[in-house]
Amino acid sequence: MEIKPSTPSPSKSVVFFRRGFSTLLLWGIVASIFISMNPLVYVGLVAALVIISTLEYFKMLHVAEVKCFPRYGLFLALSYCGLSSYYLLNGAKDIPHGLDAFFIFLAATGAFTLQLRYSIKGIEALLSVAANLLGFVYIAYLFSFASRISFGLPGSNDVPGAYVLLWLLAVTKFSDMGAYITGSLIGKHKMIPKISPAKTWEGFAGALFFAQLAGCGLFLLLPDQLDALHSWKHVIILGFLLSILAVIGDLAESVVKRSLNAKDSGKMLPGIGGGLDLIDSICFTAPFLWFYLKGVIPYCV
């Protein structure tokens, strides 16, 4: 049998260039969407990323030969995105909590119902149900908080929370960028090598610093547009907590990928990976920011 030579890994400089190019491209897309202030474009982008990431998730499961129900999982994601977008585009300030609960109910009961067609082989049946439930909650539900922030805050624009969403994206992605740059340049002490060998404590410190740089810088430039954040105290607290959650969100996807023996969720973005690689940290930071804005700040005013 002929042994094919392994493809050499790209150098750090090549990876850095690819990642930089993808990052600039992404920020160009974000800027275009932000300038448009078109509600349909906002919900459309969130829905597109949910669908792409859901497809990638089930593809990774398929490659790893994990039994699950990808068609049902994709159906749930599509239906949830469609209904939640309908509510938000028709004046709702939030996705109805009953809709969230109903789809989580469907994700669990539907997966169990589909599993009834097959015999029980050890823990495989539970893994099938759990994989489908995780796919919906982790991707479609958690990332939907980006839409909640866009439409659920006070303001006169068609997308009243656009500036706060922009602030969230900047803090989250600057945290990711800070961790990558600092870790690449001076990273020596491994953070969690069993899960993500490239993560270092120096990179984590860089994530905290860059997140504060982005959060405080934008609040200094746009205090009126970011008045939902209320004060410097909350900006600094949120910058610190969100950067930690961004790192945890990135590591959470590393848990998924290493469990499924996948390097990246996809190949959509050179140097970054797929859609899930792009939104993994936002899936953790967006819900927390929403809960903080709705549950903490009102009691501090």
C-alpha positions as CSV (number, residue, x, y, z in Angstrom):
1,M,0.0,0.0,0.0
2,E,1.4,3.4,-1.0
3,I,1.8,5.8,1.9
4,K,1.0,9.3,1.0
5,P,3.2,12.0,2.5
6,S,1.5,14.1,5.1
7,T,0.7,17.7,4.2
8,P,3.0,20.0,6.2
9,S,1.4,22.4,8.6
10,P,1.5,26.0,7.5
11,S,4.0,28.2,9.3
12,K,2.9,30.7,12.0
13,S,3.4,33.6,9.6
14,V,1.1,32.0,7.0
15,V,-1.5,31.3,9.7
16,F,-1.2,34.8,11.0
17,F,-1.7,36.3,7.5
18,R,-4.7,34.1,6.8
19,R,-6.3,34.9,10.1
20,G,-5.6,38.6,9.6
21,F,-7.2,38.6,6.2
22,S,-10.3,36.7,7.4
23,T,-10.6,39.1,10.4
24,L,-10.4,42.2,8.1
25,L,-13.0,40.7,5.8
26,L,-15.3,39.9,8.7
27,W,-15.0,43.4,10.1
28,G,-15.8,44.8,6.7
29,I,-19.0,42.7,6.6
30,V,-19.9,43.8,10.1
31,A,-19.3,47.4,9.2
32,S,-21.5,47.1,6.1
33,I,-24.3,45.5,8.1
34,F,-24.0,48.1,10.9
35,I,-24.1,51.0,8.4
36,S,-27.2,49.6,6.7
37,M,-29.3,49.5,9.9
38,N,-31.5,47.1,8.0
39,P,-33.4,44.8,10.5
40,L,-33.8,42.1,7.9
41,V,-30.0,42.0,7.3
42,Y,-29.4,41.7,11.1
43,V,-31.7,38.7,11.6
44,G,-30.6,37.2,8.3
45,L,-27.0,37.2,9.3
46,V,-27.8,35.6,12.7
47,A,-29.9,33.0,11.0
48,A,-27.3,32.2,8.4
49,L,-24.6,31.7,11.0
50,V,-26.9,29.5,13.0
51,I,-27.7,27.3,10.0
52,I,-24.0,27.1,8.8
53,S,-22.8,26.3,12.4
54,T,-25.6,23.7,12.9
55,L,-24.6,22.0,9.6
56,E,-21.0,22.0,10.6
57,Y,-21.8,20.6,14.0
58,F,-23.8,17.6,12.6
59,K,-21.1,17.0,10.0
60,M,-18.5,16.7,12.7
61,L,-20.7,14.2,14.5
62,H,-21.2,12.3,11.3
63,V,-17.5,12.1,10.5
64,A,-16.9,10.9,14.1
65,E,-19.6,8.3,13.6
66,V,-21.8,9.6,16.4
67,K,-25.4,8.5,15.9
68,C,-27.8,11.4,15.9
69,F,-30.6,13.0,14.0
70,P,-29.1,15.8,11.8
71,R,-32.2,16.4,9.7
72,Y,-34.3,16.9,12.8
73,G,-31.6,19.2,14.3
74,L,-31.4,21.3,11.2
75,F,-35.2,21.5,11.0
76,L,-35.4,22.8,14.6
77,A,-32.7,25.4,13.9
78,L,-34.4,26.6,10.7
79,S,-37.8,26.8,12.4
80,Y,-36.5,28.6,15.5
81,C,-34.6,31.1,13.4
82,G,-37.7,31.7,11.2
83,L,-40.2,32.2,14.0
84,S,-37.8,34.3,16.2
85,S,-37.0,36.5,13.2
86,Y,-40.7,36.9,12.5
87,Y,-41.4,38.2,16.0
88,L,-38.4,40.6,16.0
89,L,-39.2,42.0,12.5
90,N,-42.8,42.7,13.6
91,G,-41.9,44.9,16.5
92,A,-41.2,42.4,19.4
93,K,-38.5,43.5,21.8
94,D,-37.6,39.9,22.7
95,I,-38.1,36.4,21.5
96,P,-41.0,35.0,23.5
97,H,-39.8,32.9,26.4
98,G,-42.6,30.4,25.5
99,L,-41.0,29.9,22.1
100,D,-37.6,29.2,23.7
101,A,-39.2,26.7,26.1
102,F,-41.2,25.1,23.3
103,F,-38.2,24.5,21.1
104,I,-36.1,23.1,23.9
105,F,-39.1,20.8,24.6
106,L,-39.2,19.8,20.9
107,A,-35.4,19.2,20.9
108,A,-35.6,16.8,23.8
109,T,-38.9,15.0,23.1
110,G,-38.3,14.8,19.4
111,A,-34.9,13.2,19.7
112,F,-36.2,10.7,22.2
113,T,-39.1,9.9,19.9
114,L,-36.7,9.3,16.9
115,Q,-34.5,7.1,19.1
116,L,-37.4,4.8,19.7
117,R,-37.0,3.4,16.2
118,Y,-33.6,1.8,17.2
119,S,-32.5,-0.8,19.6
120,I,-30.5,0.2,22.7
121,K,-26.8,-0.3,22.4
122,G,-25.2,0.7,25.7
123,I,-24.9,4.5,26.1
124,E,-25.3,5.2,22.3
125,A,-29.0,6.0,22.6
126,L,-28.4,8.7,25.3
127,L,-25.5,10.2,23.3
128,S,-27.8,10.5,20.3
129,V,-30.5,12.4,22.2
130,A,-27.9,14.5,24.1
131,A,-26.1,15.4,20.8
132,N,-29.2,16.7,19.3
133,L,-30.3,18.6,22.4
134,L,-26.8,20.1,22.7
135,G,-26.8,21.2,19.1
136,F,-29.9,23.2,19.5
137,V,-29.2,24.8,22.8
138,Y,-25.5,25.5,22.2
139,I,-25.9,27.0,18.7
140,A,-29.4,28.2,17.8
141,Y,-30.6,29.2,21.3
142,L,-27.4,30.8,22.7
143,F,-26.5,32.6,19.5
144,S,-30.1,34.0,19.3
145,F,-29.1,36.4,22.1
146,A,-27.3,38.5,19.4
147,S,-30.7,39.2,17.9
148,R,-32.2,39.9,21.3
149,I,-29.5,42.6,21.9
150,S,-30.1,44.1,18.5
151,F,-33.8,44.6,18.9
152,G,-34.5,44.5,22.7
153,L,-32.9,47.7,23.9
154,P,-34.3,51.2,24.1
155,G,-33.7,53.4,21.0
156,S,-35.2,55.1,18.1
157,N,-33.5,53.2,15.3
158,D,-34.9,50.2,13.5
159,V,-32.2,48.2,15.2
160,P,-32.0,50.0,18.6
161,G,-29.3,47.7,20.0
162,A,-27.0,47.9,17.1
163,Y,-24.3,49.9,18.9
164,V,-24.4,47.6,21.9
165,L,-24.1,44.6,19.6
166,L,-21.2,46.2,17.9
167,W,-19.6,46.9,21.3
168,L,-20.1,43.2,22.3
169,L,-18.6,42.0,19.0
170,A,-15.6,44.3,19.5
171,V,-15.0,43.1,23.1
172,T,-15.4,39.5,22.3
173,K,-13.3,39.4,19.1
174,F,-10.6,41.7,20.6
175,S,-10.4,39.2,23.4
176,D,-9.9,36.4,20.9
177,M,-7.4,38.5,19.0
178,G,-5.5,39.5,22.1
179,A,-5.3,35.9,23.2
180,Y,-4.0,34.8,19.8
181,I,-1.5,37.7,19.3
182,T,-0.1,37.6,22.9
183,G,0.0,33.8,23.0
184,S,1.8,33.6,19.7
185,L,4.4,36.2,20.6
186,I,5.2,35.5,24.3
187,G,3.1,32.5,25.3
188,K,5.1,30.0,27.3
189,H,2.9,28.7,30.1
190,K,0.2,26.3,28.9
191,M,-3.3,27.0,30.2
192,I,-5.3,23.8,29.6
193,P,-3.0,21.7,27.4
194,K,-5.3,18.6,27.5
195,I,-8.1,20.6,25.8
196,S,-6.3,23.3,23.8
197,P,-2.5,23.0,23.6
198,A,-2.1,26.4,22.0
199,K,-3.8,28.3,24.9
200,T,-1.4,30.0,27.3
201,W,-1.8,32.1,30.5
202,E,0.1,34.9,28.7
203,G,-2.6,34.7,25.9
204,F,-5.3,34.9,28.6
205,A,-3.8,38.0,30.0
206,G,-3.7,39.5,26.5
207,A,-7.4,38.6,26.1
208,L,-8.3,40.5,29.3
209,F,-6.2,43.6,28.2
210,F,-7.5,43.7,24.6
211,A,-11.1,43.3,25.7
212,Q,-10.8,46.3,28.1
213,L,-9.0,48.3,25.3
214,A,-12.0,47.6,22.9
215,G,-14.7,48.1,25.5
216,C,-13.4,51.3,27.1
217,G,-12.3,52.7,23.8
218,L,-15.7,52.4,22.2
219,F,-17.5,53.7,25.3
220,L,-15.2,56.7,25.3
221,L,-15.9,57.4,21.6
222,L,-19.7,56.6,21.7
223,P,-21.0,57.3,25.2
224,D,-24.5,58.4,24.0
225,Q,-25.0,55.4,21.7
226,L,-23.8,53.0,24.4
227,D,-25.9,54.6,27.2
228,A,-27.5,51.1,27.9
229,L,-24.1,50.2,29.5
230,H,-24.9,53.0,31.9
231,S,-21.4,53.9,33.4
232,W,-17.7,53.2,33.3
233,K,-18.1,50.8,36.2
234,H,-20.3,48.5,34.2
235,V,-18.1,48.8,31.1
236,I,-15.0,47.7,33.0
237,I,-16.9,44.9,34.8
238,L,-18.4,43.7,31.6
239,G,-15.2,43.9,29.7
240,F,-13.5,41.7,32.3
241,L,-16.3,39.1,32.6
242,L,-17.0,39.0,28.9
243,S,-13.3,38.4,28.1
244,I,-13.3,35.4,30.5
245,L,-16.5,34.1,28.9
246,A,-15.0,34.5,25.4
247,V,-12.1,32.4,26.4
248,I,-14.4,29.8,28.0
249,G,-16.6,29.8,24.9
250,D,-13.5,29.2,22.7
251,L,-12.4,26.3,25.0
252,A,-15.9,24.9,25.0
253,E,-15.8,24.5,21.3
254,S,-12.3,22.9,21.7
255,V,-14.0,20.3,23.9
256,V,-16.5,19.6,21.2
257,K,-13.8,19.4,18.4
258,R,-11.3,17.3,20.4
259,S,-14.1,15.0,21.5
260,L,-15.0,14.5,17.8
261,N,-11.3,14.6,16.6
262,A,-11.9,17.6,14.4
263,K,-9.4,20.4,13.9
264,D,-11.8,23.1,12.8
265,S,-15.6,23.1,12.5
266,G,-15.3,24.0,8.8
267,K,-13.1,25.7,6.1
268,M,-15.3,28.8,5.4
269,L,-12.7,31.3,6.8
270,P,-8.9,30.8,6.1
271,G,-7.0,30.9,9.4
272,I,-10.2,30.8,11.5
273,G,-12.2,27.8,10.4
274,G,-15.9,27.5,10.0
275,G,-19.0,29.3,11.2
276,L,-18.9,27.6,14.6
277,D,-15.3,28.6,15.1
278,L,-16.5,32.2,14.4
279,I,-19.4,32.3,16.8
280,D,-18.2,30.0,19.6
281,S,-17.2,32.8,22.0
282,I,-20.3,34.9,21.1
283,C,-22.5,32.0,22.1
284,F,-21.3,32.6,25.7
285,T,-20.8,36.4,25.7
286,A,-24.1,37.5,24.1
287,P,-26.4,35.7,26.6
288,F,-24.4,37.0,29.6
289,L,-24.5,40.6,28.3
290,W,-28.3,40.4,27.8
291,F,-28.8,39.0,31.3
292,Y,-26.6,41.7,32.7
293,L,-28.3,44.5,30.9
294,K,-31.8,43.2,31.9
295,G,-31.0,41.9,35.4
296,V,-28.1,43.8,36.9
297,I,-28.0,47.3,35.5
298,P,-31.7,48.2,36.2
299,Y,-31.1,47.5,39.9
300,C,-27.9,49.6,40.0
301,V,-29.5,52.8,38.6
